[in-house]
Structure formats: C-alpha cells, structure tokens
Amino acid sequence: VFVSVSGRHMAIKFIMANAEAAQQNAVEQGFSVDCEVVYVMCFNHVLANLIAYASM
C-alpha cells in the first residue's frame, strides 16, 4: 500500500517492541533485507524490567 500511494519503498530504521525472539525474527525476515533495523525497547517494558530487577 505504501509503495502504491507514495511511489517509494518504505525504509524501516527503528522498531519498538519487547525482547521476544519471534518479533525480532519476523522483522528481520520481512524488512531487514533492504534496511538496517535498530530495536528500541518500549518504555513501559523498560520500566517493568527495572522494577522487577530492583525488587529481587
């Protein structure tokens, strides 16, 4: 849809997700052929992990 509307290919640079391997694998299979992807963890997940780690 993006290509047909804009006439350009989509270049994904950043992906916000949690650290699940399945999500990262899906992105790499679908997008990283043409672009270099940087994974950014969602702030909510970062905060939850910090709280869990601090309460150990």
N, C-alpha and C positions, 0 to 999 in steps of 0.2 A: 504494500500500500504506500509506504514512504517513497519508494522509487517512482511509482506511477504518478504520485502527486507532485513531488519536488523535482524529479528528473535526476536526482543524485542518490548515491549509495549511502546508507547510514553507517557512520563510524562510531562505534561504542568505545568510550575511553574509560568510564568508571561504572562499576556495578556495585550497588548497595545491597548486601544480603547478609545472612548469617553464615556461619562457617561450615555448612553442610557440604559434603563432598559431591552429592548428587547435583546440587545447584551449580557448583563450580564446573563440574563436568559438562552439564548441559550448556552453559555459557561458552565454554571452550569449544565444544562441538559445533555450536551454532554461529558464533561470532568471531572467535579469535583467529580465524583463517586470514581475514583481511585487516585485523586491527589488534593492537596491544591493549589488553584489558587490565585495569588496576581494581582490585577488590577493596571495597570500603565497608567495614562492618557498621551496621545500623547503630546509632547512638543508644537506642533502647537496649540492644543486646550487649553493647559495651558496658553500660551501667549495670545491667543484671549480672554480668560476669564479674564485675568489680565487687558488687555486694556479696555475691556467692563466695568469691575468693577471700574477702575480708572477714567473713563470718566463720571461716574454717578454724 
